[in-house]
């Protein structure tokens, strides 16, 4: 800095603004604009083109220089044809000091910037020249003040010569001294102006560097405050020197500035956890080795457990010595819970007895559970080499139908005939469903295969047995002995012909009813082989049992009647047999 820098400070904002800049209308002739710039030399570097108090363009001395080598007719062209329509402006309300103007000029490599109000109307113009003039005026006022005025050594006036002939010589000497004094003042004024210009350039450079540093610091803080991780840094004693906003919020502080000077023992209730952090800091600094993605439990202030993932690196000074640690934390509780849930889900899939397969949207097989491998005798790689899930279908058209339906987002459920790697044929109950992302787009499919081969064989066997029972001429009924009173659950059509009761009337009856029906059935079996007298006795027997059932006789009485009738019919059979033998 120069010696006079101590007397000069930045001028006031209003003194650095030209509130009456050169302005012209868009239809002004270009020759008139250039003439106006020549006439107003202090403001000659820039003319603003204004319409309805709004800046629509500008014309500078550089633009005028370029026109000399162009084909533009200066006498007929208007300024709107050659002006610059892109004009940088500053709002007057956003400018609080000359520093803002200087930084703006330096940042965009400008020599002037118009100032506008909230409605975009022109207020004034700030240029390097206007700032220099303000500084020069301030310097003059400073130098002309009694405390800072320049002291010139003027020779003391000589005694008047005794002779009047020397009067002319004295006047000439005095004029010469005054001329020298004026010359020295003018030289000093030029020196002050040059010094002012140099000061402006130096201040601009310094202010620009400071503004760049401030912006960098603000950007760095903005980035740290908006990334999802918590960031902190400590000194060699594990004392916090700073952090970002997320970390401050996590430890219960209002702002990052409140972290300075604190330790983990000040922030954590659990001493063991604070010991863990301190030991981790010491280990990183002593070994000068980073630690990445360390996962550990954390007890929150509300008592709930969380999971954190931390990384720490040692910080070094310009000589390479460790001067502290820089660390990041990320709360991975939700991810940890999701991983545990996914693990449980995977274990459930792997332990199920149903064969499960998964494919991507193209049909490529991406997962097979152990039950699938055991049932179809394919592992994932073998099935992929065999052509995918189509290899287990006996009917390729059936596979294409299932894949087409599931790939549209619908579900498919039914039975299919499939084959294993060894060629064994299986009857499979298949449930196919689409896998969708958060937007509902189909990204794959899952198939659940249940082996129903044995069940199908058992069903076929039962169907064959049912047909044999239904075709039998003997009356057949089945009772469920596992239920109270052993209700009848099945009766064939032959029983209906023998007893006269319909199948609907028999179903649900108790064991007593079934005993009576069995007795009727037994009698009926021998009815066709008896003589007329025997048939009459058997008819009486059957009619008696039917009447007992019709009137709702139950329990001991019905059993007694049945025994009595049985005894009577046996006696009749004996008498008939004896008569026949005689």
ZATOR-455712 format. One record per residue (C-alpha): residue number from 0; residue in one letter; x negated, y negated, z negated. Coordinates in steps of 0.25 Angstrom, whole numbers, plus 5000, padded with zeros to 4 digits. Example, Ala and Ser with C-alpha at 12.3 -4.5 7.8 and 13.67 -1.06 7.14 Angstrom:
BEGIN
{0 A {4951 5018 4969}}
{1 S {4945 5004 4971}}
END
This chain:
BEGIN
{0 X {5000 5000 5000}}
{1 X {4996 4986 5002}}
{2 X {4993 4976 4991}}
{3 X {5006 4968 4993}}
{4 X {5014 4981 4992}}
{5 X {5016 4979 4977}}
{6 X {5024 4966 4980}}
{7 X {5033 4972 4991}}
{8 X {5045 4981 4988}}
{9 X {5056 4986 4997}}
{10 X {5065 4974 5001}}
{11 X {5080 4974 4998}}
{12 X {5089 4981 5007}}
{13 X {5097 4969 5013}}
{14 X {5084 4962 5016}}
{15 X {5080 4974 5025}}
{16 X {5092 4974 5033}}
{17 X {5095 4965 5045}}
{18 X {5110 4962 5043}}
{19 X {5110 4955 5057}}
{20 X {5104 4964 5067}}
{21 X {5104 4962 5082}}
{22 X {5117 4968 5087}}
{23 X {5123 4968 5101}}
{24 X {5136 4973 5107}}
{25 X {5135 4986 5116}}
{26 X {5139 4978 5129}}
{27 X {5127 4968 5126}}
{28 X {5118 4967 5138}}
{29 X {5104 4974 5136}}
{30 X {5097 4961 5141}}
{31 X {5104 4953 5130}}
{32 X {5100 4963 5119}}
{33 X {5086 4963 5123}}
{34 X {5086 4948 5123}}
{35 X {5092 4948 5109}}
{36 X {5081 4957 5104}}
{37 X {5070 4948 5110}}
{38 X {5077 4936 5103}}
{39 X {5078 4942 5089}}
{40 X {5064 4948 5088}}
{41 X {5065 4951 5073}}
{42 X {5077 4960 5076}}
{43 X {5073 4964 5090}}
{44 X {5070 4979 5088}}
{45 X {5085 4983 5087}}
{46 X {5098 4979 5092}}
{47 X {5111 4986 5087}}
{48 X {5123 4988 5096}}
{49 X {5135 4985 5088}}
{50 X {5150 4986 5092}}
{51 X {5161 4983 5082}}
{52 X {5150 4983 5071}}
{53 X {5147 4997 5074}}
{54 X {5133 5001 5079}}
{55 X {5134 5008 5093}}
{56 X {5119 5007 5097}}
{57 X {5106 5000 5096}}
{58 X {5095 4995 5105}}
{59 X {5080 4993 5101}}
{60 X {5068 4987 5107}}
{61 X {5063 5001 5110}}
{62 X {5076 5003 5119}}
{63 X {5073 4990 5126}}
{64 X {5059 4994 5129}}
{65 X {5064 5007 5135}}
{66 X {5073 4999 5144}}
{67 X {5062 4992 5151}}
{68 X {5058 5005 5158}}
{69 X {5073 5009 5161}}
{70 X {5082 5005 5172}}
{71 X {5092 4998 5163}}
{72 X {5096 4984 5168}}
{73 X {5094 4976 5156}}
{74 X {5103 4965 5161}}
{75 X {5115 4973 5164}}
{76 X {5114 4984 5154}}
{77 X {5121 4983 5140}}
{78 X {5115 4988 5127}}
{79 X {5125 4999 5125}}
{80 X {5119 5006 5138}}
{81 X {5105 5007 5132}}
{82 X {5107 5007 5116}}
{83 X {5105 5018 5107}}
{84 X {5118 5024 5102}}
{85 X {5112 5032 5091}}
{86 X {5109 5023 5079}}
{87 X {5104 5027 5066}}
{88 X {5112 5019 5055}}
{89 X {5112 5018 5040}}
{90 X {5124 5015 5031}}
{91 X {5121 5002 5023}}
{92 X {5127 5009 5010}}
{93 X {5117 5021 5012}}
{94 X {5105 5011 5012}}
{95 X {5101 5007 4998}}
{96 X {5087 5002 5000}}
{97 X {5077 4999 5011}}
{98 X {5071 5013 5008}}
{99 X {5083 5020 5015}}
{100 X {5081 5011 5027}}
{101 X {5066 5014 5028}}
{102 X {5068 5029 5026}}
{103 X {5079 5029 5037}}
{104 X {5071 5022 5047}}
{105 X {5059 5031 5045}}
{106 X {5067 5044 5045}}
{107 X {5073 5041 5059}}
{108 X {5061 5033 5064}}
{109 X {5070 5020 5066}}
{110 X {5066 5006 5065}}
{111 X {5080 5001 5062}}
{112 X {5093 5006 5056}}
{113 X {5106 4999 5056}}
{114 X {5114 4999 5043}}
{115 X {5129 5001 5044}}
{116 X {5141 5000 5034}}
{117 X {5151 5011 5031}}
{118 X {5159 5008 5043}}
{119 X {5146 5009 5052}}
{120 X {5146 4994 5055}}
{121 X {5132 4987 5056}}
{122 X {5127 4981 5043}}
{123 X {5112 4978 5047}}
{124 X {5099 4983 5052}}
{125 X {5087 4988 5045}}
{126 X {5074 4989 5052}}
{127 X {5059 4990 5048}}
{128 X {5058 4975 5053}}
{129 X {5069 4971 5043}}
{130 X {5063 4978 5032}}
{131 X {5049 4972 5035}}
{132 X {5056 4958 5035}}
{133 X {5062 4961 5021}}
{134 X {5049 4966 5016}}
{135 X {5042 4953 5022}}
{136 X {5052 4944 5016}}
{137 X {5050 4951 5002}}
{138 X {5035 4951 5003}}
{139 X {5035 4936 5006}}
{140 X {5044 4933 4994}}
{141 X {5035 4942 4986}}
{142 X {5022 4935 4991}}
{143 X {5028 4921 4989}}
{144 X {5032 4923 4975}}
{145 X {5024 4916 4965}}
{146 X {5019 4929 4959}}
{147 X {5014 4935 4972}}
{148 X {5011 4923 4981}}
{149 X {4998 4924 4989}}
{150 X {4987 4915 4984}}
{151 X {4979 4908 4994}}
{152 X {4966 4901 4991}}
{153 X {4967 4888 4997}}
{154 X {4955 4879 4995}}
{155 X {4957 4867 4986}}
{156 X {4959 4854 4994}}
{157 X {4946 4846 4995}}
{158 X {4945 4832 4990}}
{159 X {4949 4822 5001}}
{160 X {4937 4817 5008}}
{161 X {4933 4803 5004}}
{162 X {4933 4799 5019}}
{163 X {4946 4798 5027}}
{164 X {4939 4803 5039}}
{165 X {4939 4817 5033}}
{166 X {4954 4817 5032}}
{167 X {4956 4823 5045}}
{168 X {4946 4834 5042}}
{169 X {4954 4837 5029}}
{170 X {4967 4838 5036}}
{171 X {4961 4847 5046}}
{172 X {4955 4856 5035}}
{173 X {4968 4856 5028}}
{174 X {4976 4861 5040}}
{175 X {4965 4871 5043}}
{176 X {4967 4876 5028}}
{177 X {4982 4877 5030}}
{178 X {4981 4884 5043}}
{179 X {4972 4894 5037}}
{180 X {4982 4896 5025}}
{181 X {4994 4898 5035}}
{182 X {4986 4908 5043}}
{183 X {4982 4916 5030}}
{184 X {4997 4915 5026}}
{185 X {5001 4920 5039}}
{186 X {4991 4932 5039}}
{187 X {4996 4935 5025}}
{188 X {5010 4935 5030}}
{189 X {5007 4944 5041}}
{190 X {4999 4953 5032}}
{191 X {5011 4954 5023}}
{192 X {5020 4957 5034}}
{193 X {5011 4968 5039}}
{194 X {5010 4973 5025}}
{195 X {5025 4974 5024}}
{196 X {5026 4982 5036}}
{197 X {5016 4991 5031}}
{198 X {5023 4992 5018}}
{199 X {5036 4996 5025}}
{200 X {5029 5007 5033}}
{201 X {5023 5012 5020}}
{202 X {5035 5012 5012}}
{203 X {5043 5018 5023}}
{204 X {5033 5030 5024}}
{205 X {5034 5031 5009}}
{206 X {5049 5030 5008}}
{207 X {5051 5040 5020}}
{208 X {5042 5050 5013}}
{209 X {5049 5048 5000}}
{210 X {5062 5049 5007}}
{211 X {5058 5062 5014}}
{212 X {5053 5068 5001}}
{213 X {5066 5064 4994}}
{214 X {5074 5070 5006}}
{215 X {5066 5083 5005}}
{216 X {5068 5084 4990}}
{217 X {5083 5082 4992}}
{218 X {5083 5092 5003}}
{219 X {5075 5102 4994}}
{220 X {5085 5100 4982}}
{221 X {5097 5101 4991}}
{222 X {5092 5114 4997}}
{223 X {5089 5120 4983}}
{224 X {5102 5115 4978}}
{225 X {5110 5122 4989}}
{226 X {5103 5136 4990}}
{227 X {5110 5147 4983}}
{228 X {5098 5150 4975}}
{229 X {5094 5144 4962}}
{230 X {5080 5137 4962}}
{231 X {5071 5133 4951}}
{232 X {5056 5130 4948}}
{233 X {5048 5131 4936}}
{234 X {5034 5127 4930}}
{235 X {5024 5136 4925}}
{236 X {5031 5136 4911}}
{237 X {5044 5141 4918}}
{238 X {5050 5127 4915}}
{239 X {5060 5123 4926}}
{240 X {5056 5112 4935}}
{241 X {5068 5111 4944}}
{242 X {5079 5119 4950}}
{243 X {5090 5118 4960}}
{244 X {5105 5115 4957}}
{245 X {5109 5130 4958}}
{246 X {5099 5134 4948}}
{247 X {5103 5123 4938}}
{248 X {5118 5126 4939}}
{249 X {5114 5141 4937}}
{250 X {5107 5138 4924}}
{251 X {5118 5128 4919}}
{252 X {5111 5115 4922}}
{253 X {5118 5103 4929}}
{254 X {5107 5099 4938}}
{255 X {5093 5104 4942}}
{256 X {5086 5093 4935}}
{257 X {5091 5099 4922}}
{258 X {5082 5111 4924}}
{259 X {5069 5104 4923}}
{260 X {5061 5108 4910}}
{261 X {5070 5119 4906}}
{262 X {5066 5134 4905}}
{263 X {5074 5147 4907}}
{264 X {5075 5148 4892}}
{265 X {5083 5135 4892}}
{266 X {5092 5139 4903}}
{267 X {5095 5154 4899}}
{268 X {5102 5160 4887}}
{269 X {5096 5173 4889}}
{270 X {5082 5173 4884}}
{271 X {5078 5186 4891}}
{272 X {5082 5180 4904}}
{273 X {5074 5168 4902}}
{274 X {5062 5177 4898}}
{275 X {5064 5184 4911}}
{276 X {5063 5171 4919}}
{277 X {5051 5166 4912}}
{278 X {5043 5179 4914}}
{279 X {5047 5179 4928}}
{280 X {5042 5164 4930}}
{281 X {5029 5168 4923}}
{282 X {5027 5181 4931}}
{283 X {5028 5173 4944}}
{284 X {5019 5162 4940}}
{285 X {5008 5171 4934}}
{286 X {5008 5181 4946}}
{287 X {5010 5169 4956}}
{288 X {5020 5179 4963}}
{289 X {5034 5176 4967}}
{290 X {5046 5185 4963}}
{291 X {5057 5187 4973}}
{292 X {5072 5192 4971}}
{293 X {5071 5196 4957}}
{294 X {5085 5200 4952}}
{295 X {5089 5199 4937}}
{296 X {5101 5197 4929}}
{297 X {5105 5184 4923}}
{298 X {5115 5180 4912}}
{299 X {5123 5168 4915}}
{300 X {5128 5158 4905}}
{301 X {5142 5164 4905}}
{302 X {5136 5177 4901}}
{303 X {5138 5184 4914}}
{304 X {5127 5192 4921}}
{305 X {5121 5187 4934}}
{306 X {5111 5192 4944}}
{307 X {5100 5183 4949}}
{308 X {5089 5185 4960}}
{309 X {5077 5176 4958}}
{310 X {5064 5173 4965}}
{311 X {5052 5165 4960}}
{312 X {5039 5160 4966}}
{313 X {5027 5153 4959}}
{314 X {5025 5138 4962}}
{315 X {5011 5133 4965}}
{316 X {5005 5119 4965}}
{317 X {4996 5114 4976}}
{318 X {4984 5121 4970}}
{319 X {4992 5135 4970}}
{320 X {4994 5136 4955}}
{321 X {5007 5141 4950}}
{322 X {5015 5130 4945}}
{323 X {5028 5136 4942}}
{324 X {5039 5145 4949}}
{325 X {5050 5143 4959}}
{326 X {5062 5152 4958}}
{327 X {5076 5155 4964}}
{328 X {5088 5162 4958}}
{329 X {5100 5167 4965}}
{330 X {5112 5172 4958}}
{331 X {5115 5186 4965}}
{332 X {5126 5191 4955}}
{333 X {5136 5192 4966}}
{334 X {5127 5199 4975}}
{335 X {5122 5208 4964}}
{336 X {5137 5212 4961}}
{337 X {5140 5213 4976}}
{338 X {5128 5223 4977}}
{339 X {5132 5231 4965}}
{340 X {5146 5231 4971}}
{341 X {5141 5236 4984}}
{342 X {5132 5246 4977}}
{343 X {5144 5252 4970}}
{344 X {5152 5252 4983}}
{345 X {5141 5259 4990}}
{346 X {5140 5269 4979}}
{347 X {5155 5271 4980}}
{348 X {5154 5274 4995}}
{349 X {5142 5283 4994}}
{350 X {5149 5291 4983}}
{351 X {5163 5293 4990}}
{352 X {5166 5306 4996}}
{353 X {5172 5300 5008}}
{354 X {5163 5298 5020}}
{355 X {5161 5283 5023}}
{356 X {5154 5276 5035}}
{357 X {5152 5262 5039}}
{358 X {5149 5255 5052}}
{359 X {5146 5242 5057}}
{360 X {5155 5234 5067}}
{361 X {5149 5242 5079}}
{362 X {5152 5255 5073}}
{363 X {5137 5258 5069}}
{364 X {5137 5267 5056}}
{365 X {5130 5259 5045}}
{366 X {5134 5267 5032}}
{367 X {5138 5282 5029}}
{368 X {5140 5286 5014}}
{369 X {5135 5300 5009}}
{370 X {5149 5306 5010}}
{371 X {5149 5303 5025}}
{372 X {5135 5309 5027}}
{373 X {5139 5321 5020}}
{374 X {5152 5323 5027}}
{375 X {5148 5320 5042}}
{376 X {5133 5325 5040}}
{377 X {5128 5312 5046}}
{378 X {5119 5301 5040}}
{379 X {5119 5287 5044}}
{380 X {5108 5288 5054}}
{381 X {5113 5301 5060}}
{382 X {5127 5296 5062}}
{383 X {5122 5283 5069}}
{384 X {5113 5292 5078}}
{385 X {5126 5300 5081}}
{386 X {5133 5288 5086}}
{387 X {5140 5283 5073}}
{388 X {5153 5287 5067}}
{389 X {5158 5292 5081}}
{390 X {5150 5305 5079}}
{391 X {5159 5310 5068}}
{392 X {5172 5309 5076}}
{393 X {5176 5321 5084}}
{394 X {5185 5311 5092}}
{395 X {5177 5299 5097}}
{396 X {5190 5292 5101}}
{397 X {5195 5293 5087}}
{398 X {5182 5286 5082}}
{399 X {5183 5275 5092}}
{400 X {5198 5272 5087}}
{401 X {5194 5272 5073}}
{402 X {5182 5262 5076}}
{403 X {5191 5253 5084}}
{404 X {5201 5252 5074}}
{405 X {5192 5249 5062}}
{406 X {5183 5239 5070}}
{407 X {5196 5230 5072}}
{408 X {5197 5229 5057}}
{409 X {5208 5239 5055}}
{410 X {5207 5252 5046}}
{411 X {5208 5266 5052}}
{412 X {5213 5279 5044}}
{413 X {5215 5293 5048}}
{414 X {5210 5307 5050}}
{415 X {5199 5310 5060}}
{416 X {5192 5323 5064}}
{417 X {5177 5321 5063}}
{418 X {5164 5329 5063}}
{419 X {5151 5330 5055}}
{420 X {5137 5330 5060}}
{421 X {5137 5346 5060}}
{422 X {5150 5346 5068}}
{423 X {5160 5349 5057}}
{424 X {5174 5344 5060}}
{425 X {5180 5335 5049}}
{426 X {5194 5330 5046}}
{427 X {5192 5316 5041}}
{428 X {5201 5305 5035}}
{429 X {5195 5292 5040}}
{430 X {5197 5278 5035}}
{431 X {5190 5267 5043}}
{432 X {5190 5252 5039}}
{433 X {5183 5240 5045}}
{434 X {5172 5232 5037}}
{435 X {5174 5217 5038}}
{436 X {5166 5205 5034}}
{437 X {5171 5193 5026}}
{438 X {5177 5187 5039}}
{439 X {5185 5200 5042}}
{440 X {5176 5204 5054}}
{441 X {5174 5219 5056}}
{442 X {5159 5222 5053}}
{443 X {5160 5237 5051}}
{444 X {5169 5249 5047}}
{445 X {5169 5259 5036}}
{446 X {5175 5273 5037}}
{447 X {5179 5283 5026}}
{448 X {5179 5298 5030}}
{449 X {5186 5308 5021}}
{450 X {5185 5322 5025}}
{451 X {5199 5329 5025}}
{452 X {5195 5342 5032}}
{453 X {5198 5351 5020}}
{454 X {5211 5343 5017}}
{455 X {5215 5344 5032}}
{456 X {5213 5359 5031}}
{457 X {5220 5361 5018}}
{458 X {5232 5353 5024}}
{459 X {5232 5362 5037}}
{460 X {5232 5374 5027}}
{461 X {5244 5368 5019}}
{462 X {5251 5365 5032}}
{463 X {5250 5379 5036}}
{464 X {5254 5384 5023}}
{465 X {5266 5375 5023}}
{466 X {5271 5380 5036}}
{467 X {5269 5394 5032}}
{468 X {5278 5392 5019}}
{469 X {5288 5384 5027}}
{470 X {5289 5395 5037}}
{471 X {5291 5406 5026}}
{472 X {5304 5413 5024}}
{473 X {5302 5414 5009}}
{474 X {5307 5402 5000}}
{475 X {5294 5395 4995}}
{476 X {5293 5384 4985}}
{477 X {5281 5377 4978}}
{478 X {5282 5371 4964}}
{479 X {5271 5362 4958}}
{480 X {5268 5369 4945}}
{481 X {5259 5357 4941}}
{482 X {5271 5348 4938}}
{483 X {5282 5350 4927}}
{484 X {5293 5360 4931}}
{485 X {5285 5364 4943}}
{486 X {5293 5357 4954}}
{487 X {5295 5363 4968}}
{488 X {5287 5355 4978}}
{489 X {5289 5364 4991}}
{490 X {5300 5373 4996}}
{491 X {5301 5379 5010}}
{492 X {5313 5380 5019}}
{493 X {5315 5395 5016}}
{494 X {5317 5392 5002}}
{495 X {5328 5383 5006}}
{496 X {5335 5394 5014}}
{497 X {5334 5404 5003}}
{498 X {5339 5395 4991}}
{499 X {5348 5386 4998}}
{500 X {5340 5374 4992}}
{501 X {5334 5364 5001}}
{502 X {5319 5360 5000}}
{503 X {5322 5346 4995}}
{504 X {5331 5353 4984}}
{505 X {5320 5362 4980}}
{506 X {5308 5352 4979}}
{507 X {5306 5346 4965}}
{508 X {5314 5357 4958}}
{509 X {5308 5363 4945}}
{510 X {5302 5377 4943}}
{511 X {5316 5382 4938}}
{512 X {5322 5379 4951}}
{513 X {5310 5386 4958}}
{514 X {5312 5399 4949}}
{515 X {5326 5400 4954}}
{516 X {5323 5397 4968}}
{517 X {5312 5408 4967}}
{518 X {5323 5418 4962}}
{519 X {5332 5414 4973}}
{520 X {5321 5416 4983}}
{521 X {5317 5430 4977}}
{522 X {5332 5434 4978}}
{523 X {5333 5429 4992}}
{524 X {5320 5437 4996}}
{525 X {5328 5450 4993}}
{526 X {5342 5446 4997}}
{527 X {5341 5450 5012}}
{528 X {5336 5464 5008}}
{529 X {5348 5467 4998}}
{530 X {5361 5474 5000}}
{531 X {5374 5466 5000}}
{532 X {5376 5468 4985}}
{533 X {5362 5464 4982}}
{534 X {5364 5451 4990}}
{535 X {5376 5448 4983}}
{536 X {5369 5449 4969}}
{537 X {5357 5440 4975}}
{538 X {5367 5430 4980}}
{539 X {5373 5429 4966}}
{540 X {5359 5427 4960}}
{541 X {5355 5416 4970}}
{542 X {5368 5409 4968}}
{543 X {5367 5409 4953}}
{544 X {5353 5403 4953}}
{545 X {5358 5392 4963}}
{546 X {5369 5389 4954}}
{547 X {5360 5387 4942}}
{548 X {5351 5378 4950}}
{549 X {5363 5370 4956}}
{550 X {5368 5367 4942}}
{551 X {5355 5363 4937}}
{552 X {5352 5374 4927}}
{553 X {5338 5373 4921}}
{554 X {5328 5378 4911}}
{555 X {5331 5391 4903}}
{556 X {5346 5393 4908}}
{557 X {5342 5393 4922}}
{558 X {5330 5403 4919}}
{559 X {5340 5412 4911}}
{560 X {5350 5412 4922}}
{561 X {5339 5416 4932}}
{562 X {5334 5427 4923}}
{563 X {5348 5432 4922}}
{564 X {5351 5432 4936}}
{565 X {5338 5439 4939}}
{566 X {5341 5450 4930}}
{567 X {5355 5451 4935}}
{568 X {5350 5453 4950}}
{569 X {5339 5463 4946}}
{570 X {5350 5471 4939}}
{571 X {5359 5470 4951}}
{572 X {5347 5475 4960}}
{573 X {5345 5487 4951}}
{574 X {5360 5491 4951}}
{575 X {5360 5490 4966}}
{576 X {5348 5498 4968}}
{577 X {5353 5509 4959}}
{578 X {5366 5510 4967}}
{579 X {5358 5510 4980}}
{580 X {5350 5522 4975}}
{581 X {5362 5530 4971}}
END
